[in-house]
Amino acid sequence: MNDEGIQKSAVLLLSLGEDGASEVFKHLAPREVQKLGVAMSHLKNITRDKVEKVLDEFRSRAEGKTTLGMDSGEYIRSVLIKALGDDKAANLIDSILHGGDTSGIEGLKWMDSSAVADLIKNEHPQIIATILVHLDRDQACEILGFFTDRLRNDVLLRIATLDGIQPAALRELNDVLTKLLSGANNIKKTPMGGIRTAAEILNFMPTAQEATVIEGVKAHDPDLAQKIIDQMFVFDNLVDVDDRGIQLLLREIQSESLVVALKGVAEVLREKIFKNMSQRAAETLKEDLEAKGPVRVSEVEAAQKEILKVARRLADEGQIALGGGGEDSFV
């Protein structure tokens, strides 16, 4: 969810009233609740036109949705219990719906990233890595941003080489965080961490920090650094996405963000975008790009990363296929 999406969602929730908004919040992840709560608290003097525009957009999108997949957690829980019984289903349900024994770490998702960083920065880097792989990738990235370069590089290296977490170690970690123990001894280690996780976290990181971390890993293990780079997907890689994928992506992106994101990119990528738009939309985008004045590099990178978040979400949903990166992705 990009900044504009968060603002629109905040307007929608305020329009629903306390009861309606509270029902929506019950179905959101901790990070989503945190971001929307902040956005709602900052909204001032919203015009009627703005509210009506947001409501119209929501109504239009809602009409194309179905209820399939909603409350799937309760459905899965009920089916497994009926099929396997309470005891056999317990571990499987926990693994599917919660990813194992992470109750203590889950509490960190409700905290501000700077507060989490202060809480764990003095722990052993291996402990920090174990914690971060359980958090949302953007939150893990924010937390790494509060560390020193040396600690950040060390932790990312450990994330990339982490091939699993034993249940006993995870329960001990949870005990340190919340004193709440759960889980069983006979389940296999949880498959968390690894090269892909490290690459996903780096994808959210500002370009300068990203390059520093990669260089740090490269100094320790060049082959590992290259494997991480190969798993990363950067904005220039959009040129490798097929036309249908680009079209689906463009439907999810605000024109203002696209204009900023395309500043300074290769002409081949611009043409890829233009040809997957209607002629009128492409002409408008070209005019907006020409009229757009100088934009800070940091703003361009931020816009590109927001678009990449959408691309990764669509890829996770199976709607588009993302091509691989490569060393040439670093410029």
C-alpha positions as CSV (number, residue, x, y, z in Angstrom):
1,M,0.0,0.0,0.0
2,N,1.6,3.3,-1.1
3,D,1.3,6.6,0.6
4,E,-1.6,7.7,-1.5
5,G,-3.4,4.4,-0.9
6,I,-2.9,4.8,2.8
7,Q,-4.4,8.3,2.7
8,K,-7.4,7.1,0.7
9,S,-7.9,4.2,3.1
10,A,-7.7,6.6,6.1
11,V,-10.4,8.8,4.5
12,L,-12.6,5.7,3.9
13,L,-12.2,4.4,7.5
14,L,-13.1,7.8,9.0
15,S,-16.2,7.8,6.7
16,L,-17.3,4.5,8.0
17,G,-17.7,5.6,11.6
18,E,-16.3,3.9,14.8
19,D,-18.1,0.6,14.5
20,G,-17.4,0.1,10.8
21,A,-13.8,1.1,11.1
22,S,-13.2,-1.2,14.1
23,E,-14.5,-4.2,12.1
24,V,-12.1,-3.4,9.3
25,F,-9.2,-3.1,11.7
26,K,-9.9,-6.6,13.0
27,H,-8.8,-8.0,9.6
28,L,-5.6,-6.0,9.1
29,A,-2.0,-6.8,9.9
30,P,-0.2,-4.9,12.7
31,R,1.8,-2.8,10.2
32,E,-1.3,-1.9,8.3
33,V,-3.1,-0.8,11.5
34,Q,-0.1,1.2,12.5
35,K,0.2,3.1,9.2
36,L,-3.5,3.7,8.9
37,G,-3.8,4.9,12.5
38,V,-1.1,7.5,11.9
39,A,-2.6,8.6,8.6
40,M,-6.1,9.0,10.2
41,S,-4.6,11.1,13.1
42,H,-3.1,13.5,10.5
43,L,-6.1,14.0,8.4
44,K,-7.4,17.6,8.7
45,N,-10.2,19.5,6.8
46,I,-11.0,16.9,4.2
47,T,-13.3,18.3,1.6
48,R,-16.6,16.7,0.6
49,D,-15.3,16.2,-2.9
50,K,-12.3,14.3,-1.7
51,V,-14.5,12.0,0.5
52,E,-16.9,11.4,-2.4
53,K,-14.1,10.6,-4.8
54,V,-12.6,8.1,-2.4
55,L,-16.0,6.4,-1.8
56,D,-16.7,6.2,-5.5
57,E,-13.4,4.6,-6.1
58,F,-13.9,2.1,-3.3
59,R,-17.4,1.3,-4.6
60,S,-16.0,0.7,-8.1
61,R,-13.3,-1.6,-6.9
62,A,-15.6,-3.5,-4.4
63,E,-18.1,-4.3,-7.2
64,G,-15.4,-6.4,-8.9
65,K,-14.6,-8.5,-5.8
66,T,-16.1,-11.6,-4.4
67,T,-16.2,-13.0,-0.9
68,L,-14.1,-16.0,-1.9
69,G,-11.0,-16.1,0.3
70,M,-12.4,-13.9,3.1
71,D,-12.2,-15.4,6.6
72,S,-10.2,-18.3,5.1
73,G,-8.3,-18.8,8.4
74,E,-11.5,-19.9,10.2
75,Y,-12.5,-22.1,7.3
76,I,-9.1,-23.8,7.2
77,R,-9.1,-24.3,11.0
78,S,-12.6,-25.8,10.9
79,V,-11.8,-28.2,8.0
80,L,-8.6,-29.5,9.5
81,I,-10.1,-30.1,12.9
82,K,-13.0,-32.0,11.4
83,A,-10.7,-34.0,9.2
84,L,-7.8,-34.7,11.7
85,G,-9.2,-34.0,15.2
86,D,-8.0,-31.4,17.7
87,D,-4.7,-32.9,18.5
88,K,-3.4,-33.8,15.1
89,A,-4.7,-30.6,13.6
90,A,-3.2,-28.3,16.2
91,N,0.4,-28.2,14.9
92,L,-0.6,-28.1,11.3
93,I,-3.0,-25.2,11.9
94,D,-0.3,-23.3,13.8
95,S,2.2,-23.8,11.0
96,I,-0.2,-22.8,8.2
97,L,-1.9,-19.8,9.9
98,H,0.9,-18.5,12.1
99,G,4.2,-19.9,10.7
100,G,5.1,-21.7,13.8
101,D,5.9,-20.6,17.4
102,T,6.4,-16.8,16.9
103,S,3.9,-15.4,19.4
104,G,6.5,-13.2,21.1
105,I,8.0,-11.9,17.9
106,E,4.5,-11.2,16.6
107,G,4.2,-8.6,19.3
108,L,7.1,-6.6,17.7
109,K,5.0,-6.0,14.6
110,W,2.8,-3.7,16.6
111,M,5.8,-1.6,17.7
112,D,7.4,1.4,15.9
113,S,10.5,0.3,14.0
114,S,12.8,2.6,15.9
115,A,11.6,1.2,19.2
116,V,12.2,-2.4,18.0
117,A,15.7,-1.3,16.9
118,D,16.5,0.1,20.3
119,L,15.1,-3.1,21.9
120,I,17.3,-5.6,19.9
121,K,20.3,-3.6,18.8
122,N,22.5,-4.9,21.6
123,E,21.6,-8.5,21.1
124,H,23.9,-10.9,19.2
125,P,23.6,-10.4,15.4
126,Q,22.4,-14.0,15.0
127,I,19.5,-13.3,17.4
128,I,18.7,-10.0,15.5
129,A,18.7,-11.9,12.2
130,T,16.3,-14.6,13.7
131,I,13.9,-11.9,14.8
132,L,14.0,-9.9,11.5
133,V,13.1,-12.8,9.2
134,H,9.8,-13.2,11.1
135,L,8.8,-9.5,10.5
136,D,7.4,-7.9,7.4
137,R,10.1,-7.1,4.9
138,D,9.5,-3.4,5.0
139,Q,9.6,-3.3,8.8
140,A,12.8,-5.4,8.9
141,C,14.3,-2.9,6.4
142,E,13.3,0.1,8.6
143,I,14.8,-1.6,11.7
144,L,18.1,-2.2,9.8
145,G,18.1,1.4,8.9
146,F,18.6,2.4,12.6
147,F,21.7,0.2,13.0
148,T,25.3,1.1,12.3
149,D,26.7,0.1,9.0
150,R,28.8,-2.7,10.6
151,L,25.8,-4.2,12.5
152,R,23.5,-3.8,9.5
153,N,26.0,-5.6,7.2
154,D,26.6,-8.4,9.7
155,V,22.9,-9.0,10.3
156,L,22.0,-9.1,6.6
157,L,24.8,-11.6,6.0
158,R,23.4,-13.8,8.7
159,I,19.9,-13.5,7.3
160,A,21.2,-14.6,3.9
161,T,23.0,-17.7,5.4
162,L,20.2,-18.7,7.7
163,D,18.7,-21.9,6.5
164,G,16.2,-22.6,9.2
165,I,15.3,-22.1,12.9
166,Q,15.0,-25.0,15.3
167,P,11.7,-24.9,17.4
168,A,13.6,-25.0,20.7
169,A,15.7,-22.0,19.7
170,L,12.6,-20.1,18.5
171,R,10.8,-20.8,21.8
172,E,13.8,-19.6,23.8
173,L,13.8,-16.4,21.8
174,N,10.1,-15.9,22.4
175,D,10.7,-16.5,26.1
176,V,13.2,-13.6,26.1
177,L,10.8,-11.3,24.3
178,T,7.4,-12.1,26.0
179,K,7.8,-15.1,28.4
180,L,5.2,-16.9,26.4
181,L,6.1,-20.4,25.3
182,S,4.2,-22.6,22.8
183,G,4.8,-25.2,20.2
184,A,6.0,-28.8,20.1
185,N,9.3,-30.5,20.1
186,N,8.6,-32.9,17.2
187,I,8.1,-30.5,14.4
188,K,10.8,-29.7,11.8
189,K,12.7,-26.5,11.8
190,T,10.9,-23.5,10.4
191,P,12.2,-22.5,6.9
192,M,12.9,-18.9,7.6
193,G,15.8,-16.7,6.3
194,G,18.0,-17.5,3.3
195,I,19.1,-15.6,0.2
196,R,15.6,-14.7,-1.0
197,T,14.7,-13.2,2.4
198,A,17.9,-11.1,2.4
199,A,17.1,-9.9,-1.2
200,E,13.5,-9.0,-0.3
201,I,14.7,-6.9,2.7
202,L,17.3,-5.2,0.5
203,N,14.6,-4.4,-2.1
204,F,13.0,-2.1,0.5
205,M,16.2,-0.4,1.5
206,P,17.4,3.1,0.2
207,T,19.8,2.7,-2.6
208,A,22.9,4.0,-0.7
209,Q,22.4,1.6,2.2
210,E,21.6,-1.2,-0.2
211,A,24.9,-0.8,-2.1
212,T,26.8,-0.6,1.2
213,V,25.3,-3.8,2.5
214,I,26.0,-5.6,-0.8
215,E,29.6,-4.5,-0.7
216,G,29.9,-5.7,2.9
217,V,28.5,-9.1,2.0
218,K,30.7,-9.2,-1.1
219,A,33.8,-8.6,1.0
220,H,32.9,-11.6,3.1
221,D,31.6,-13.9,0.4
222,P,31.5,-12.7,-3.2
223,D,29.5,-15.8,-4.4
224,L,26.9,-15.2,-1.7
225,A,26.6,-11.5,-2.7
226,Q,26.0,-12.4,-6.3
227,K,23.3,-14.9,-5.3
228,I,21.6,-12.2,-3.3
229,I,21.8,-9.7,-6.3
230,D,20.4,-12.4,-8.6
231,Q,17.4,-12.7,-6.4
232,M,16.7,-9.0,-6.2
233,F,14.2,-7.3,-8.5
234,V,14.9,-3.7,-9.2
235,F,13.0,-1.1,-11.2
236,D,15.0,-1.5,-14.4
237,N,14.0,-5.2,-14.4
238,L,10.4,-4.2,-15.2
239,V,11.5,-4.2,-18.8
240,D,11.6,-8.0,-18.6
241,V,8.0,-8.3,-17.4
242,D,5.6,-9.4,-20.2
243,D,3.1,-6.9,-21.6
244,R,0.1,-8.4,-19.8
245,G,2.0,-8.1,-16.5
246,I,2.9,-4.4,-17.2
247,Q,-0.8,-3.7,-18.0
248,L,-1.9,-5.3,-14.7
249,L,0.7,-3.3,-12.8
250,L,-0.3,0.0,-14.4
251,R,-3.9,-0.5,-13.2
252,E,-2.6,-0.5,-9.7
253,I,-0.3,2.6,-9.9
254,Q,-1.3,6.3,-9.6
255,S,-0.2,8.4,-12.5
256,E,1.6,10.9,-10.2
257,S,3.8,8.1,-8.8
258,L,4.6,6.8,-12.3
259,V,5.7,10.2,-13.6
260,V,8.2,10.6,-10.7
261,A,9.4,6.9,-11.0
262,L,10.1,7.3,-14.7
263,K,12.4,10.3,-14.3
264,G,15.9,9.3,-15.5
265,V,15.1,5.7,-16.4
266,A,16.3,4.1,-19.6
267,E,14.3,4.9,-22.7
268,V,13.7,1.2,-23.4
269,L,11.7,1.0,-20.1
270,R,9.8,4.1,-20.8
271,E,8.8,2.7,-24.2
272,K,7.7,-0.5,-22.6
273,I,5.4,1.4,-20.3
274,F,4.1,3.6,-23.1
275,K,3.2,0.7,-25.4
276,N,1.1,-0.9,-22.7
277,M,-1.1,2.1,-22.2
278,S,-3.8,3.5,-24.4
279,Q,-2.6,6.1,-26.9
280,R,-4.3,8.9,-25.1
281,A,-2.9,7.8,-21.7
282,A,0.6,7.4,-23.2
283,E,0.5,10.9,-24.7
284,T,-0.6,12.4,-21.4
285,L,2.2,10.6,-19.5
286,K,4.8,11.8,-22.0
287,E,3.5,15.4,-21.6
288,D,3.6,15.1,-17.8
289,L,7.2,13.8,-18.0
290,E,8.2,16.7,-20.2
291,A,6.5,19.2,-17.9
292,K,7.8,17.8,-14.7
293,G,10.7,19.8,-13.3
294,P,13.8,18.4,-11.6
295,V,13.0,15.8,-9.0
296,R,15.3,14.7,-6.1
297,V,16.9,11.3,-6.7
298,S,15.6,10.2,-3.3
299,E,12.0,11.0,-4.4
300,V,12.5,9.0,-7.6
301,E,13.9,6.0,-5.7
302,A,11.0,6.2,-3.2
303,A,8.4,6.2,-6.1
304,Q,10.1,3.3,-7.8
305,K,10.2,1.3,-4.6
306,E,6.5,1.9,-4.0
307,I,5.8,0.6,-7.5
308,L,8.0,-2.4,-6.9
309,K,6.0,-3.2,-3.8
310,V,2.9,-3.4,-6.0
311,A,4.8,-5.6,-8.5
312,R,5.9,-8.0,-5.8
313,R,2.4,-8.2,-4.4
314,L,1.0,-9.0,-7.8
315,A,3.8,-11.6,-8.2
316,D,3.0,-13.2,-4.8
317,E,-0.7,-13.4,-5.9
318,G,0.4,-15.1,-9.1
319,Q,-0.9,-12.4,-11.4
320,I,2.4,-11.4,-12.9
321,A,5.8,-13.0,-13.3
322,L,8.9,-11.0,-12.4
323,G,12.2,-11.5,-14.2
324,G,15.5,-12.0,-12.3
325,G,17.9,-9.2,-11.6
326,G,21.7,-9.3,-12.0
327,E,24.8,-7.3,-11.4
328,D,23.9,-4.9,-14.1
329,S,20.9,-3.8,-11.9
330,F,23.3,-1.8,-9.8
331,V,24.1,1.6,-11.3
